[in-house]
Structure formats: C-alpha cells, structure tokens
Amino acid sequence: MTWRPLPDADGPAPRPLTDGLDRVLRGLGAPPVDVLTRIFAAWPELVGDAVADAARPVRLDDGRLVVAVDDPVWASQLRWMSTELVERIAATIGAGHVTAVDVRVRSERP
C-alpha cells in the first residue's frame, strides 16, 4: 500500500501533544505539563546539587509537591527548608502552583 495524504490535507495543522495532555490533566485537577517540567528541570537550581542528588520531585497533588528522598536526614533537611523551597518555586514558575512540600523517604530494596 502506498502512502497518501488524508483527504483533508489542507485542514488544521497538527497540535502539540502538550495541548492534549494539558486538557486531560485539567480534567483530573492536575497542573499543566509545563509546570511539572519546569519544576523537574529546575530542581538542582531550586535545592542545590547535594540535595538534588539525594531527593527528587515525584508529583504535584493539589498544590503539594511530593518529594522522594534516599535518607531520613534529607527528609528532615527538606522539611526544614520547605517554606523557602515553596518561595523559590514561586519565583521560578509562578505563585500558586506549589503551596506545600510533602517529603517521603524511599524504602530501600535489596
């Protein structure tokens, strides 16, 4: 079978995948894709390299940024700096997207 364009080749141009994802996320009550990608991309700058090596953002639930850490010591550090971290995130991506930080210690697997 040879390739042929669709009958309406002069129709609207393809839309970016993020448009569809944003629509789905909005329906689920989640933030837009760019909010998540900007937080994940800026993570080392937001927390510093040492913390970024031991902790990573996992998800954003109703304004609560869930962060997974390797060790309880890092959990304490992130909890201590959570107010400052929310302020840094607001300065980087805009206010209101992240209102709190929820830190979880990853369970070690053999």
Biopython code that builds the backbone (N, CA, C, O; Angstrom):
import numpy as np
from Bio.PDB.StructureBuilder import StructureBuilder

atoms = [
    (1, "MET", "N", (0.840, -1.159, 0.000)),
    (1, "MET", "CA", (0.000, 0.000, 0.000)),
    (1, "MET", "C", (0.896, 1.235, 0.000)),
    (1, "MET", "O", (1.848, 1.318, 0.776)),
    (2, "THR", "N", (0.602, 2.153, -0.834)),
    (2, "THR", "CA", (1.386, 3.380, -0.895)),
    (2, "THR", "C", (0.765, 4.429, 0.019)),
    (2, "THR", "O", (-0.432, 4.413, 0.307)),
    (3, "TRP", "N", (1.613, 5.327, 0.456)),
    (3, "TRP", "CA", (1.155, 6.382, 1.353)),
    (3, "TRP", "C", (0.443, 7.456, 0.565)),
    (3, "TRP", "O", (0.891, 7.856, -0.510)),
    (4, "ARG", "N", (-0.687, 7.928, 1.116)),
    (4, "ARG", "CA", (-1.418, 9.047, 0.527)),
    (4, "ARG", "C", (-1.839, 9.963, 1.671)),
    (4, "ARG", "O", (-2.156, 9.492, 2.763)),
    (5, "PRO", "N", (-1.843, 11.262, 1.421)),
    (5, "PRO", "CA", (-2.307, 12.163, 2.476)),
    (5, "PRO", "C", (-3.800, 11.944, 2.722)),
    (5, "PRO", "O", (-4.521, 11.429, 1.867)),
    (6, "LEU", "N", (-4.232, 12.339, 3.888)),
    (6, "LEU", "CA", (-5.651, 12.257, 4.201)),
    (6, "LEU", "C", (-6.437, 13.153, 3.248)),
    (6, "LEU", "O", (-5.887, 14.107, 2.698)),
    (7, "PRO", "N", (-7.715, 12.852, 3.050)),
    (7, "PRO", "CA", (-8.488, 13.653, 2.105)),
    (7, "PRO", "C", (-8.493, 15.145, 2.436)),
    (7, "PRO", "O", (-8.546, 15.965, 1.519)),
    (8, "ASP", "N", (-8.440, 15.520, 3.698)),
    (8, "ASP", "CA", (-8.475, 16.933, 4.070)),
    (8, "ASP", "C", (-7.067, 17.420, 4.401)),
    (8, "ASP", "O", (-6.818, 17.893, 5.510)),
    (9, "ALA", "N", (-6.155, 17.307, 3.455)),
    (9, "ALA", "CA", (-4.760, 17.678, 3.682)),
    (9, "ALA", "C", (-4.596, 19.164, 3.965)),
    (9, "ALA", "O", (-3.584, 19.565, 4.541)),
    (10, "ASP", "N", (-5.551, 19.983, 3.582)),
    (10, "ASP", "CA", (-5.470, 21.423, 3.823)),
    (10, "ASP", "C", (-6.124, 21.816, 5.136)),
    (10, "ASP", "O", (-6.330, 23.004, 5.383)),
    (11, "GLY", "N", (-6.454, 20.856, 5.981)),
    (11, "GLY", "CA", (-7.112, 21.113, 7.267)),
    (11, "GLY", "C", (-6.162, 21.745, 8.255)),
    (11, "GLY", "O", (-5.064, 22.170, 7.896)),
    (12, "PRO", "N", (-6.586, 21.804, 9.494)),
    (12, "PRO", "CA", (-5.746, 22.447, 10.512)),
    (12, "PRO", "C", (-4.420, 21.700, 10.723)),
    (12, "PRO", "O", (-4.324, 20.486, 10.547)),
    (13, "ALA", "N", (-3.438, 22.459, 11.097)),
    (13, "ALA", "CA", (-2.109, 21.875, 11.346)),
    (13, "ALA", "C", (-2.164, 21.015, 12.607)),
    (13, "ALA", "O", (-3.013, 21.232, 13.471)),
    (14, "PRO", "N", (-1.275, 20.054, 12.712)),
    (14, "PRO", "CA", (-1.230, 19.241, 13.934)),
    (14, "PRO", "C", (-0.970, 20.119, 15.151)),
    (14, "PRO", "O", (-0.267, 21.125, 15.063)),
    (15, "ARG", "N", (-1.541, 19.732, 16.284)),
    (15, "ARG", "CA", (-1.346, 20.477, 17.520)),
    (15, "ARG", "C", (-0.330, 19.763, 18.383)),
    (15, "ARG", "O", (-0.199, 18.541, 18.312)),
    (16, "PRO", "N", (0.393, 20.520, 19.201)),
    (16, "PRO", "CA", (1.395, 19.894, 20.070)),
    (16, "PRO", "C", (0.744, 18.901, 21.039)),
    (16, "PRO", "O", (-0.388, 19.098, 21.481)),
    (17, "LEU", "N", (1.464, 17.855, 21.351)),
    (17, "LEU", "CA", (0.981, 16.837, 22.273)),
    (17, "LEU", "C", (0.639, 17.423, 23.637)),
    (17, "LEU", "O", (-0.281, 16.950, 24.304)),
    (18, "THR", "N", (1.375, 18.453, 24.055)),
    (18, "THR", "CA", (1.106, 19.049, 25.371)),
    (18, "THR", "C", (-0.298, 19.637, 25.453)),
    (18, "THR", "O", (-0.871, 19.706, 26.540)),
    (19, "ASP", "N", (-0.863, 20.065, 24.318)),
    (19, "ASP", "CA", (-2.236, 20.590, 24.346)),
    (19, "ASP", "C", (-3.207, 19.510, 24.816)),
    (19, "ASP", "O", (-4.052, 19.756, 25.676)),
    (20, "GLY", "N", (-3.081, 18.327, 24.250)),
    (20, "GLY", "CA", (-3.950, 17.221, 24.648)),
    (20, "GLY", "C", (-3.686, 16.775, 26.075)),
    (20, "GLY", "O", (-4.618, 16.480, 26.823)),
    (21, "LEU", "N", (-2.413, 16.726, 26.449)),
    (21, "LEU", "CA", (-2.074, 16.335, 27.814)),
    (21, "LEU", "C", (-2.600, 17.347, 28.829)),
    (21, "LEU", "O", (-3.101, 16.969, 29.888)),
    (22, "ASP", "N", (-2.484, 18.621, 28.505)),
    (22, "ASP", "CA", (-2.997, 19.651, 29.407)),
    (22, "ASP", "C", (-4.502, 19.516, 29.594)),
    (22, "ASP", "O", (-5.011, 19.701, 30.699)),
    (23, "ARG", "N", (-5.211, 19.196, 28.526)),
    (23, "ARG", "CA", (-6.655, 19.014, 28.605)),
    (23, "ARG", "C", (-6.998, 17.850, 29.533)),
    (23, "ARG", "O", (-7.904, 17.961, 30.359)),
    (24, "VAL", "N", (-6.285, 16.744, 29.401)),
    (24, "VAL", "CA", (-6.506, 15.577, 30.260)),
    (24, "VAL", "C", (-6.150, 15.912, 31.708)),
    (24, "VAL", "O", (-6.916, 15.609, 32.622)),
    (25, "LEU", "N", (-4.990, 16.535, 31.918)),
    (25, "LEU", "CA", (-4.573, 16.890, 33.269)),
    (25, "LEU", "C", (-5.543, 17.861, 33.928)),
    (25, "LEU", "O", (-5.837, 17.735, 35.117)),
    (26, "ARG", "N", (-6.035, 18.818, 33.172)),
    (26, "ARG", "CA", (-7.004, 19.775, 33.715)),
    (26, "ARG", "C", (-8.263, 19.038, 34.171)),
    (26, "ARG", "O", (-8.830, 19.360, 35.216)),
    (27, "GLY", "N", (-8.699, 18.053, 33.390)),
    (27, "GLY", "CA", (-9.858, 17.253, 33.757)),
    (27, "GLY", "C", (-9.634, 16.442, 35.019)),
    (27, "GLY", "O", (-10.587, 16.111, 35.724)),
    (28, "LEU", "N", (-8.385, 16.120, 35.306)),
    (28, "LEU", "CA", (-8.042, 15.370, 36.518)),
    (28, "LEU", "C", (-7.734, 16.292, 37.692)),
    (28, "LEU", "O", (-7.480, 15.825, 38.803)),
    (29, "GLY", "N", (-7.757, 17.593, 37.448)),
    (29, "GLY", "CA", (-7.437, 18.548, 38.513)),
    (29, "GLY", "C", (-5.944, 18.710, 38.735)),
    (29, "GLY", "O", (-5.526, 19.217, 39.777)),
    (30, "ALA", "N", (-5.141, 18.292, 37.781)),
    (30, "ALA", "CA", (-3.680, 18.371, 37.895)),
    (30, "ALA", "C", (-3.176, 19.647, 37.216)),
    (30, "ALA", "O", (-3.884, 20.246, 36.407)),
    (31, "PRO", "N", (-1.949, 20.059, 37.549)),
    (31, "PRO", "CA", (-1.374, 21.260, 36.921)),
    (31, "PRO", "C", (-0.984, 20.981, 35.470)),
    (31, "PRO", "O", (-0.859, 19.824, 35.069)),
    (32, "PRO", "N", (-0.791, 22.041, 34.685)),
    (32, "PRO", "CA", (-0.358, 21.869, 33.291)),
    (32, "PRO", "C", (1.010, 21.194, 33.198)),
    (32, "PRO", "O", (1.803, 21.226, 34.138)),
    (33, "VAL", "N", (1.260, 20.591, 32.054)),
    (33, "VAL", "CA", (2.510, 19.878, 31.811)),
    (33, "VAL", "C", (3.718, 20.788, 32.022)),
    (33, "VAL", "O", (4.709, 20.359, 32.612)),
    (34, "ASP", "N", (3.657, 22.026, 31.556)),
    (34, "ASP", "CA", (4.825, 22.904, 31.661)),
    (34, "ASP", "C", (5.188, 23.212, 33.105)),
    (34, "ASP", "O", (6.361, 23.443, 33.399)),
    (35, "VAL", "N", (4.218, 23.223, 34.018)),
    (35, "VAL", "CA", (4.525, 23.446, 35.436)),
    (35, "VAL", "C", (5.390, 22.300, 35.956)),
    (35, "VAL", "O", (6.404, 22.522, 36.617)),
    (36, "LEU", "N", (4.977, 21.083, 35.650)),
    (36, "LEU", "CA", (5.738, 19.921, 36.111)),
    (36, "LEU", "C", (7.124, 19.872, 35.483)),
    (36, "LEU", "O", (8.112, 19.634, 36.178)),
    (37, "THR", "N", (7.203, 20.093, 34.195)),
    (37, "THR", "CA", (8.507, 20.010, 33.538)),
    (37, "THR", "C", (9.448, 21.105, 34.028)),
    (37, "THR", "O", (10.652, 20.880, 34.151)),
    (38, "ARG", "N", (8.910, 22.277, 34.306)),
    (38, "ARG", "CA", (9.762, 23.362, 34.797)),
    (38, "ARG", "C", (10.272, 23.073, 36.202)),
    (38, "ARG", "O", (11.426, 23.373, 36.510)),
    (39, "ILE", "N", (9.435, 22.498, 37.058)),
    (39, "ILE", "CA", (9.888, 22.129, 38.405)),
    (39, "ILE", "C", (10.972, 21.064, 38.303)),
    (39, "ILE", "O", (12.021, 21.180, 38.937)),
    (40, "PHE", "N", (10.722, 20.027, 37.507)),
    (40, "PHE", "CA", (11.688, 18.933, 37.386)),
    (40, "PHE", "C", (13.001, 19.427, 36.795)),
    (40, "PHE", "O", (14.073, 19.027, 37.250)),
    (41, "ALA", "N", (12.931, 20.291, 35.785)),
    (41, "ALA", "CA", (14.147, 20.788, 35.141)),
    (41, "ALA", "C", (14.940, 21.713, 36.061)),
    (41, "ALA", "O", (16.170, 21.701, 36.043)),
    (42, "ALA", "N", (14.245, 22.509, 36.860)),
    (42, "ALA", "CA", (14.920, 23.479, 37.726)),
    (42, "ALA", "C", (15.293, 22.903, 39.090)),
    (42, "ALA", "O", (15.875, 23.610, 39.912)),
    (43, "TRP", "N", (14.972, 21.641, 39.347)),
    (43, "TRP", "CA", (15.175, 21.052, 40.672)),
    (43, "TRP", "C", (16.578, 21.281, 41.241)),
    (43, "TRP", "O", (16.683, 21.747, 42.375)),
    (44, "PRO", "N", (17.673, 20.976, 40.508)),
    (44, "PRO", "CA", (19.006, 21.204, 41.083)),
    (44, "PRO", "C", (19.252, 22.668, 41.453)),
    (44, "PRO", "O", (19.922, 22.949, 42.447)),
    (45, "GLU", "N", (18.721, 23.595, 40.671)),
    (45, "GLU", "CA", (18.886, 25.014, 40.995)),
    (45, "GLU", "C", (18.044, 25.406, 42.206)),
    (45, "GLU", "O", (18.445, 26.264, 42.992)),
    (46, "LEU", "N", (16.896, 24.791, 42.354)),
    (46, "LEU", "CA", (15.994, 25.129, 43.459)),
    (46, "LEU", "C", (16.517, 24.656, 44.808)),
    (46, "LEU", "O", (16.375, 25.353, 45.813)),
    (47, "VAL", "N", (17.128, 23.456, 44.831)),
    (47, "VAL", "CA", (17.543, 22.866, 46.115)),
    (47, "VAL", "C", (19.047, 22.744, 46.279)),
    (47, "VAL", "O", (19.525, 22.472, 47.380)),
    (48, "GLY", "N", (19.792, 22.936, 45.221)),
    (48, "GLY", "CA", (21.246, 22.749, 45.276)),
    (48, "GLY", "C", (21.610, 21.339, 44.841)),
    (48, "GLY", "O", (20.795, 20.421, 44.926)),
    (49, "ASP", "N", (22.834, 21.177, 44.378)),
    (49, "ASP", "CA", (23.276, 19.896, 43.823)),
    (49, "ASP", "C", (23.277, 18.764, 44.847)),
    (49, "ASP", "O", (22.884, 17.642, 44.528)),
    (50, "ALA", "N", (23.713, 19.048, 46.066)),
    (50, "ALA", "CA", (23.788, 17.993, 47.086)),
    (50, "ALA", "C", (22.412, 17.433, 47.401)),
    (50, "ALA", "O", (22.242, 16.216, 47.477)),
    (51, "VAL", "N", (21.429, 18.304, 47.587)),
    (51, "VAL", "CA", (20.064, 17.844, 47.877)),
    (51, "VAL", "C", (19.475, 17.171, 46.642)),
    (51, "VAL", "O", (18.802, 16.147, 46.759)),
    (52, "ALA", "N", (19.717, 17.726, 45.477)),
    (52, "ALA", "CA", (19.181, 17.152, 44.238)),
    (52, "ALA", "C", (19.695, 15.740, 43.996)),
    (52, "ALA", "O", (19.001, 14.921, 43.393)),
    (53, "ASP", "N", (20.912, 15.446, 44.464)),
    (53, "ASP", "CA", (21.450, 14.091, 44.314)),
    (53, "ASP", "C", (20.728, 13.088, 45.205)),
    (53, "ASP", "O", (20.707, 11.895, 44.900)),
    (54, "ALA", "N", (20.138, 13.555, 46.301)),
    (54, "ALA", "CA", (19.502, 12.658, 47.269)),
    (54, "ALA", "C", (17.982, 12.750, 47.273)),
    (54, "ALA", "O", (17.322, 11.938, 47.921)),
    (55, "ALA", "N", (17.420, 13.712, 46.573)),
    (55, "ALA", "CA", (15.975, 13.917, 46.591)),
    (55, "ALA", "C", (15.489, 14.278, 45.195)),
    (55, "ALA", "O", (16.198, 14.913, 44.414)),
    (56, "ARG", "N", (14.268, 13.861, 44.901)),
    (56, "ARG", "CA", (13.727, 14.210, 43.586)),
    (56, "ARG", "C", (12.223, 14.443, 43.693)),
    (56, "ARG", "O", (11.535, 13.758, 44.450)),
    (57, "PRO", "N", (11.720, 15.407, 42.937)),
    (57, "PRO", "CA", (10.274, 15.619, 42.921)),
    (57, "PRO", "C", (9.604, 14.438, 42.225)),
    (57, "PRO", "O", (10.106, 13.933, 41.221)),
    (58, "VAL", "N", (8.486, 14.011, 42.756)),
    (58, "VAL", "CA", (7.796, 12.848, 42.206)),
    (58, "VAL", "C", (6.495, 13.248, 41.517)),
    (58, "VAL", "O", (6.209, 12.814, 40.401)),
    (59, "ARG", "N", (5.705, 14.089, 42.204)),
    (59, "ARG", "CA", (4.434, 14.512, 41.623)),
    (59, "ARG", "C", (3.950, 15.771, 42.324)),
    (59, "ARG", "O", (4.492, 16.190, 43.347)),
    (60, "LEU", "N", (2.925, 16.352, 41.747)),
    (60, "LEU", "CA", (2.302, 17.538, 42.309)),
    (60, "LEU", "C", (0.823, 17.233, 42.478)),
    (60, "LEU", "O", (0.095, 17.105, 41.494)),
    (61, "ASP", "N", (0.375, 17.115, 43.731)),
    (61, "ASP", "CA", (-1.007, 16.791, 44.056)),
    (61, "ASP", "C", (-1.674, 17.969, 44.738)),
    (61, "ASP", "O", (-1.360, 18.294, 45.884)),
    (62, "ASP", "N", (-2.590, 18.604, 44.038)),
    (62, "ASP", "CA", (-3.384, 19.686, 44.621)),
    (62, "ASP", "C", (-2.510, 20.724, 45.326)),
    (62, "ASP", "O", (-2.811, 21.147, 46.442)),
    (63, "GLY", "N", (-1.429, 21.127, 44.663)),
    (63, "GLY", "CA", (-0.531, 22.140, 45.203)),
    (63, "GLY", "C", (0.554, 21.611, 46.119)),
    (63, "GLY", "O", (1.435, 22.368, 46.525)),
    (64, "ARG", "N", (0.513, 20.337, 46.454)),
    (64, "ARG", "CA", (1.525, 19.724, 47.327)),
    (64, "ARG", "C", (2.554, 19.007, 46.458)),
    (64, "ARG", "O", (2.229, 18.046, 45.761)),
    (65, "LEU", "N", (3.791, 19.482, 46.505)),
    (65, "LEU", "CA", (4.881, 18.844, 45.774)),
    (65, "LEU", "C", (5.378, 17.667, 46.599)),
    (65, "LEU", "O", (5.871, 17.846, 47.713)),
    (66, "VAL", "N", (5.249, 16.478, 46.058)),
    (66, "VAL", "CA", (5.712, 15.272, 46.741)),
    (66, "VAL", "C", (7.151, 15.025, 46.302)),
    (66, "VAL", "O", (7.448, 14.949, 45.110)),
    (67, "VAL", "N", (8.034, 14.903, 47.285)),
    (67, "VAL", "CA", (9.464, 14.715, 47.035)),
    (67, "VAL", "C", (9.901, 13.413, 47.689)),
    (67, "VAL", "O", (9.597, 13.163, 48.856)),
    (68, "ALA", "N", (10.609, 12.592, 46.941)),
    (68, "ALA", "CA", (11.160, 11.345, 47.470)),
    (68, "ALA", "C", (12.627, 11.559, 47.806)),
    (68, "ALA", "O", (13.372, 12.155, 47.029)),
    (69, "VAL", "N", (13.041, 11.061, 48.986)),
    (69, "VAL", "CA", (14.421, 11.194, 49.425)),
    (69, "VAL", "C", (15.006, 9.825, 49.726)),
    (69, "VAL", "O", (14.278, 8.862, 49.963)),
    (70, "ASP", "N", (16.332, 9.754, 49.714)),
    (70, "ASP", "CA", (17.032, 8.497, 49.964)),
    (70, "ASP", "C", (17.184, 8.174, 51.440)),
    (70, "ASP", "O", (17.308, 7.008, 51.815)),
    (71, "ASP", "N", (17.176, 9.199, 52.274)),
    (71, "ASP", "CA", (17.545, 9.016, 53.667)),
    (71, "ASP", "C", (16.726, 9.957, 54.549)),
    (71, "ASP", "O", (16.415, 11.072, 54.130)),
    (72, "PRO", "N", (16.371, 9.529, 55.761)),
    (72, "PRO", "CA", (15.606, 10.402, 56.659)),
    (72, "PRO", "C", (16.295, 11.737, 56.956)),
    (72, "PRO", "O", (15.630, 12.737, 57.225)),
    (73, "VAL", "N", (17.619, 11.747, 56.908)),
    (73, "VAL", "CA", (18.341, 13.005, 57.147)),
    (73, "VAL", "C", (17.961, 14.035, 56.087)),
    (73, "VAL", "O", (17.743, 15.204, 56.406)),
    (74, "TRP", "N", (17.881, 13.607, 54.831)),
    (74, "TRP", "CA", (17.491, 14.516, 53.755)),
    (74, "TRP", "C", (16.030, 14.916, 53.903)),
    (74, "TRP", "O", (15.659, 16.040, 53.565)),
    (75, "ALA", "N", (15.198, 14.013, 54.402)),
    (75, "ALA", "CA", (13.791, 14.355, 54.642)),
    (75, "ALA", "C", (13.705, 15.497, 55.643)),
    (75, "ALA", "O", (12.943, 16.444, 55.450)),
    (76, "SER", "N", (14.477, 15.408, 56.698)),
    (76, "SER", "CA", (14.497, 16.477, 57.700)),
    (76, "SER", "C", (14.974, 17.789, 57.094)),
    (76, "SER", "O", (14.398, 18.845, 57.356)),
    (77, "GLN", "N", (16.020, 17.722, 56.288)),
    (77, "GLN", "CA", (16.560, 18.926, 55.644)),
    (77, "GLN", "C", (15.505, 19.585, 54.761)),
    (77, "GLN", "O", (15.320, 20.801, 54.818)),
    (78, "LEU", "N", (14.811, 18.790, 53.946)),
    (78, "LEU", "CA", (13.801, 19.352, 53.049)),
    (78, "LEU", "C", (12.590, 19.878, 53.815)),
    (78, "LEU", "O", (12.019, 20.903, 53.443)),
    (79, "ARG", "N", (12.203, 19.196, 54.862)),
    (79, "ARG", "CA", (11.091, 19.704, 55.673)),
    (79, "ARG", "C", (11.461, 21.035, 56.317)),
    (79, "ARG", "O", (10.635, 21.943, 56.404)),
    (80, "TRP", "N", (12.690, 21.139, 56.759)),
    (80, "TRP", "CA", (13.173, 22.369, 57.381)),
    (80, "TRP", "C", (13.160, 23.534, 56.394)),
    (80, "TRP", "O", (12.851, 24.670, 56.755)),
    (81, "MET", "N", (13.505, 23.228, 55.133)),
    (81, "MET", "CA", (13.589, 24.290, 54.133)),
    (81, "MET", "C", (12.340, 24.387, 53.253)),
    (81, "MET", "O", (12.375, 25.069, 52.229)),
    (82, "SER", "N", (11.246, 23.730, 53.619)),
    (82, "SER", "CA", (10.065, 23.668, 52.751)),
    (82, "SER", "C", (9.454, 25.040, 52.454)),
    (82, "SER", "O", (9.044, 25.296, 51.322)),
    (83, "THR", "N", (9.386, 25.923, 53.451)),
    (83, "THR", "CA", (8.826, 27.259, 53.214)),
    (83, "THR", "C", (9.667, 28.024, 52.202)),
    (83, "THR", "O", (9.139, 28.659, 51.290)),
    (84, "GLU", "N", (10.970, 27.955, 52.374)),
    (84, "GLU", "CA", (11.876, 28.621, 51.428)),
    (84, "GLU", "C", (11.775, 27.986, 50.046)),
    (84, "GLU", "O", (11.836, 28.691, 49.038)),
    (85, "LEU", "N", (11.623, 26.668, 49.984)),
    (85, "LEU", "CA", (11.517, 25.977, 48.706)),
    (85, "LEU", "C", (10.241, 26.391, 47.965)),
    (85, "LEU", "O", (10.276, 26.603, 46.753)),
    (86, "VAL", "N", (9.132, 26.507, 48.671)),
    (86, "VAL", "CA", (7.890, 26.964, 48.045)),
    (86, "VAL", "C", (8.090, 28.366, 47.473)),
    (86, "VAL", "O", (7.614, 28.659, 46.376)),
    (87, "GLU", "N", (8.783, 29.226, 48.200)),
    (87, "GLU", "CA", (9.058, 30.581, 47.717)),
    (87, "GLU", "C", (9.952, 30.564, 46.478)),
    (87, "GLU", "O", (9.720, 31.318, 45.533)),
    (88, "ARG", "N", (10.967, 29.710, 46.480)),
    (88, "ARG", "CA", (11.867, 29.606, 45.314)),
    (88, "ARG", "C", (11.102, 29.113, 44.088)),
    (88, "ARG", "O", (11.287, 29.619, 42.982)),
    (89, "ILE", "N", (10.241, 28.120, 44.302)),
    (89, "ILE", "CA", (9.448, 27.588, 43.176)),
    (89, "ILE", "C", (8.530, 28.676, 42.645)),
    (89, "ILE", "O", (8.397, 28.833, 41.431)),
    (90, "ALA", "N", (7.898, 29.427, 43.531)),
    (90, "ALA", "CA", (7.012, 30.521, 43.100)),
    (90, "ALA", "C", (7.784, 31.557, 42.293)),
    (90, "ALA", "O", (7.274, 32.077, 41.301)),
    (91, "ALA", "N", (9.007, 31.859, 42.711)),
    (91, "ALA", "CA", (9.829, 32.824, 41.981)),
    (91, "ALA", "C", (10.252, 32.291, 40.618)),
    (91, "ALA", "O", (10.465, 33.064, 39.683)),
    (92, "THR", "N", (10.374, 30.971, 40.504)),
    (92, "THR", "CA", (10.831, 30.354, 39.258)),
    (92, "THR", "C", (9.703, 30.115, 38.272)),
    (92, "THR", "O", (9.844, 30.417, 37.087)),
    (93, "ILE", "N", (8.574, 29.571, 38.747)),
    (93, "ILE", "CA", (7.496, 29.194, 37.814)),
    (93, "ILE", "C", (6.201, 29.957, 38.021)),
    (93, "ILE", "O", (5.267, 29.822, 37.230)),
    (94, "GLY", "N", (6.137, 30.750, 39.065)),
    (94, "GLY", "CA", (4.918, 31.499, 39.344)),
    (94, "GLY", "C", (4.257, 31.026, 40.629)),
    (94, "GLY", "O", (4.347, 29.858, 41.008)),
    (95, "ALA", "N", (3.598, 31.958, 41.279)),
    (95, "ALA", "CA", (2.966, 31.660, 42.570)),
    (95, "ALA", "C", (1.707, 30.815, 42.389)),
    (95, "ALA", "O", (1.045, 30.859, 41.352)),
    (96, "GLY", "N", (1.397, 30.044, 43.435)),
    (96, "GLY", "CA", (0.154, 29.302, 43.478)),
    (96, "GLY", "C", (0.198, 27.880, 42.979)),
    (96, "GLY", "O", (-0.707, 27.099, 43.275)),
    (97, "HIS", "N", (1.227, 27.518, 42.226)),
    (97, "HIS", "CA", (1.302, 26.146, 41.713)),
    (97, "HIS", "C", (1.705, 25.170, 42.810)),
    (97, "HIS", "O", (1.159, 24.071, 42.908)),
    (98, "VAL", "N", (2.662, 25.578, 43.631)),
    (98, "VAL", "CA", (3.119, 24.744, 44.746)),
    (98, "VAL", "C", (2.874, 25.526, 46.030)),
    (98, "VAL", "O", (3.379, 26.634, 46.209)),
    (99, "THR", "N", (2.087, 24.923, 46.918)),
    (99, "THR", "CA", (1.758, 25.594, 48.181)),
    (99, "THR", "C", (2.378, 24.897, 49.382)),
    (99, "THR", "O", (2.427, 25.467, 50.472)),
    (100, "ALA", "N", (2.852, 23.664, 49.194)),
    (100, "ALA", "CA", (3.458, 22.907, 50.292)),
    (100, "ALA", "C", (4.352, 21.820, 49.715)),
    (100, "ALA", "O", (4.243, 21.452, 48.546)),
    (101, "VAL", "N", (5.240, 21.317, 50.568)),
    (101, "VAL", "CA", (6.142, 20.231, 50.178)),
    (101, "VAL", "C", (5.880, 19.049, 51.105)),
    (101, "VAL", "O", (5.871, 19.192, 52.328)),
    (102, "ASP", "N", (5.670, 17.891, 50.509)),
    (102, "ASP", "CA", (5.442, 16.660, 51.265)),
    (102, "ASP", "C", (6.610, 15.725, 50.976)),
    (102, "ASP", "O", (6.774, 15.268, 49.845)),
    (103, "VAL", "N", (7.420, 15.439, 51.987)),
    (103, "VAL", "CA", (8.639, 14.648, 51.791)),
    (103, "VAL", "C", (8.391, 13.211, 52.210)),
    (103, "VAL", "O", (7.829, 12.950, 53.273)),
    (104, "ARG", "N", (8.812, 12.288, 51.372)),
    (104, "ARG", "CA", (8.680, 10.854, 51.664)),
    (104, "ARG", "C", (10.029, 10.175, 51.536)),
    (104, "ARG", "O", (10.771, 10.428, 50.587)),
    (105, "VAL", "N", (10.345, 9.310, 52.494)),
    (105, "VAL", "CA", (11.580, 8.532, 52.436)),
    (105, "VAL", "C", (11.306, 7.288, 51.610)),
    (105, "VAL", "O", (10.365, 6.543, 51.883)),
    (106, "ARG", "N", (12.138, 7.068, 50.593)),
    (106, "ARG", "CA", (12.010, 5.863, 49.767)),
    (106, "ARG", "C", (12.408, 4.653, 50.581)),
    (106, "ARG", "O", (13.365, 4.697, 51.355)),
    (107, "SER", "N", (11.675, 3.580, 50.404)),
    (107, "SER", "CA", (12.068, 2.346, 51.087)),
    (107, "SER", "C", (13.214, 1.708, 50.335)),
    (107, "SER", "O", (13.229, 1.674, 49.105)),
    (108, "GLU", "N", (14.154, 1.211, 51.076)),
    (108, "GLU", "CA", (15.313, 0.547, 50.453)),
    (108, "GLU", "C", (14.920, -0.844, 49.999)),
    (108, "GLU", "O", (14.245, -1.578, 50.722)),
    (109, "ARG", "N", (15.341, -1.198, 48.810)),
    (109, "ARG", "CA", (15.059, -2.539, 48.287)),
    (109, "ARG", "C", (16.368, -3.290, 48.145)),
    (109, "ARG", "O", (17.352, -2.737, 47.653)),
    (110, "PRO", "N", (16.389, -4.553, 48.574)),
    (110, "PRO", "CA", (17.643, -5.315, 48.475)),
    (110, "PRO", "C", (18.089, -5.546, 47.062)),
    (110, "PRO", "O", (19.125, -6.172, 46.836)),
]
sb = StructureBuilder()
sb.init_structure("model")
sb.init_model(0)
sb.init_chain("A")
sb.init_seg("    ")
for serial, (resi, resn, name, xyz) in enumerate(atoms, 1):
    if name == "N":
        sb.init_residue(resn, " ", resi, " ")
    sb.init_atom(name, np.array(xyz, "f"), 0.0, 1.0, " ", f" {name:<3s}", serial, name[0])
structure = sb.get_structure()
